[in-house]
């Protein structure tokens, strides 16, 4: 007999930072309580325009490669739920499906033209 499966929706904040022409950082912190675990899992994805890194609090650091790296270079997320931010329509909900996983990102705050230091996109 298999033990009961624990599961549920995971939630937590997502911080996304982008800078032209193609630099990005996505920091996700997920509450693991619905899975029967304590604490959170942090996933930090960095792309400096050429190379990328993924830092996962449960699996460590790894360079982006293959499809994952190509996805960072050519990222496209079909948006819904537009709202005006500084007179510009911005998607506050983004859906992404990859590797058999579906992800819904809902933003509570989006800021345009914020000064971003290039150091944010480099692995330390």
C-alpha positions in Angstrom: 0.0 0.0 0.0 1.3 3.4 -0.9 1.3 6.2 1.6 -1.2 9.0 1.1 0.0 11.6 -1.4 0.3 15.1 -0.1 -0.1 17.9 -2.4 -1.7 21.2 -3.2 -1.1 24.6 -4.7 2.2 26.1 -3.7 2.3 29.9 -3.2 4.8 32.5 -2.6 6.3 35.7 -3.9 7.9 36.0 -7.3 10.3 38.9 -8.1 11.1 39.4 -11.7 13.7 41.9 -13.0 14.5 42.6 -16.6 16.8 45.0 -18.4 17.2 45.6 -22.1 18.3 44.1 -24.2 17.9 40.6 -22.7 18.9 40.4 -19.1 16.6 38.9 -16.5 16.3 37.6 -13.0 13.5 35.6 -11.5 13.4 34.9 -7.8 10.7 32.5 -6.5 10.1 31.6 -2.9 7.6 28.8 -2.4 5.8 27.8 0.8 6.3 24.0 1.1 3.6 23.5 3.8 1.0 22.1 1.3 3.5 19.3 0.6 3.9 18.4 4.2 7.3 20.0 4.5 8.3 23.0 6.6 9.9 26.2 5.4 10.3 27.4 1.9 12.1 26.6 -1.3 13.9 29.4 -3.1 14.6 29.3 -6.8 16.8 32.1 -8.3 17.2 32.2 -12.1 19.8 34.6 -13.5 20.5 35.4 -17.2 23.1 38.0 -18.2 22.3 38.0 -21.9 24.7 35.2 -22.7 24.9 32.8 -19.8 22.5 31.7 -17.1 22.5 30.1 -13.7 19.8 28.5 -11.5 20.2 28.4 -7.8 17.8 26.1 -6.0 17.8 26.0 -2.2 17.1 22.2 -2.3 19.4 21.2 -5.2 22.2 23.8 -5.3 23.5 25.9 -8.2 23.7 24.8 -11.8 24.4 26.6 -15.1 21.6 26.9 -17.6 22.1 24.8 -20.7 20.3 23.3 -23.6 16.6 24.1 -23.9 16.6 26.0 -20.7 19.3 28.4 -21.9 17.6 28.8 -25.2 14.3 29.5 -23.4 16.0 32.3 -21.4 17.5 33.8 -24.6 14.1 33.7 -26.4 11.7 33.9 -23.5 8.0 34.5 -24.4 5.2 34.2 -22.0 1.7 34.7 -23.5 0.2 37.3 -21.0 -3.4 37.9 -19.8 -4.9 40.3 -17.1 -3.4 43.7 -18.4 -3.4 46.8 -16.2 -2.0 50.2 -16.8 1.4 51.0 -15.1 2.7 54.5 -15.8 0.4 54.6 -18.8 1.7 51.3 -20.2 -0.5 48.2 -20.4 1.3 45.4 -18.5 0.4 41.7 -17.9 -0.3 41.0 -14.2 -0.9 37.3 -14.8 1.4 35.1 -16.8 0.8 31.4 -17.6 3.8 29.1 -18.4 3.8 25.4 -19.3 7.1 23.5 -19.5 8.4 20.1 -18.7 4.9 18.9 -17.7 4.5 21.6 -15.1 2.0 24.5 -15.4 2.9 27.7 -13.7 0.7 30.7 -13.0 2.4 33.9 -11.9 0.2 36.7 -10.5 1.9 40.0 -9.8 0.8 42.5 -7.2 3.3 45.3 -8.1 5.1 46.1 -11.3 7.4 49.1 -11.7 8.8 50.5 -15.0 12.1 52.1 -15.6 13.6 51.4 -12.2 17.4 51.7 -12.1 18.9 48.2 -12.1 22.5 47.5 -11.3 24.1 45.0 -13.7 25.5 43.1 -10.7 21.9 41.7 -10.1 22.3 39.5 -13.1 25.6 37.9 -12.2 26.2 34.8 -10.1 28.1 35.6 -6.9 
